[in-house]
């Protein structure tokens, strides 16, 4: 990796961590796409996990007073159930199917009865959504916008949403690394200097985002967050559908 590429990559990590620091979403997906384009998959996945765990960890630390630990606990229980179940199944779907599932799930949430709508303060729902999001993480590598839709439900204010979701995401990325043992074995091939700079860049971007999040109102936060979720989900569905159409020709 040349010095110029490394510099551009670090700037990208700052920018994507800033985006995730404000809304708790989108930055990781953008970063992963770039990493996959410039380096082998195993190294890209490990470096992505490092930056995401650093970004979410620092975000959770900055907003630790706003973390709803009961919600985190329920979510983690659901994740553990799914992790155990899929450790036996070991099913890996095709990429088009995975993309479509990721994109459709947030829209399906809006079709359920009002008494079953997402509520991150519900222990039962936390376990269910934790299991579903962990399943998506293990099958596709990401949880998609479903976890964002879940935490936007209920009455949590923006800092509680960002902080609580960050703690849940730390566990999700760690579980993904454990599940994909082959990826963990490739960790030694990641340049330690690049990994260290990635952590620092993630912390800088997250710290800068804190001021923006404080300046926003809950209404502004929810409005922009829902737009981002819709855009990402729509992209997943369109991309997956296009892959199926092209493969059928």
C-alpha angles and dihedrals in degrees: 000000000000123000091249093052090047091051093049090047092052091050089050091052090052091050096046092045088051090053092048090044091059100041103012091234148068098037095086093051092052092047094049091052091055094044092052089052096055106033142031116285098248093051092043092052093049094046090046090052091049093052094043094049090047093046095047093041093053091043090052091048093050092051097031092131089062098049113120099215096187089059091048092050094050092048092050091051089055090048092052092051091052093043091054093046096048092045085071098038098045092186118166117190125209116273096247092053091046092051093049092048090050092050098044100048097074090052092048090056089066091057097061120099115278092248089059097045116129114287116172090195091065112094093204093051090045090058093046095047091043090056093046095046092047089050090053090047093053096043099043108014094247136062092223125208092315093091089050091052090050095053093045087061121087124026105296113139120235098266091048090050094049095043098044094044091049091058091049092049092054090061092044094055092044091051090049091056091050092048094050096054092171090063093051090055089059093056092098091063092063112100105249090215091055090046092051092048089048091056092048092047091050091051092049094050092046092049092051090050092057092074092051092049090051091051093053125085122230089249093054091046095052093044095054093038092055091049091052092048091050092049094049094044091048090051092052093051094045093047094048093046092049091052091053092048093049092046091052093058 
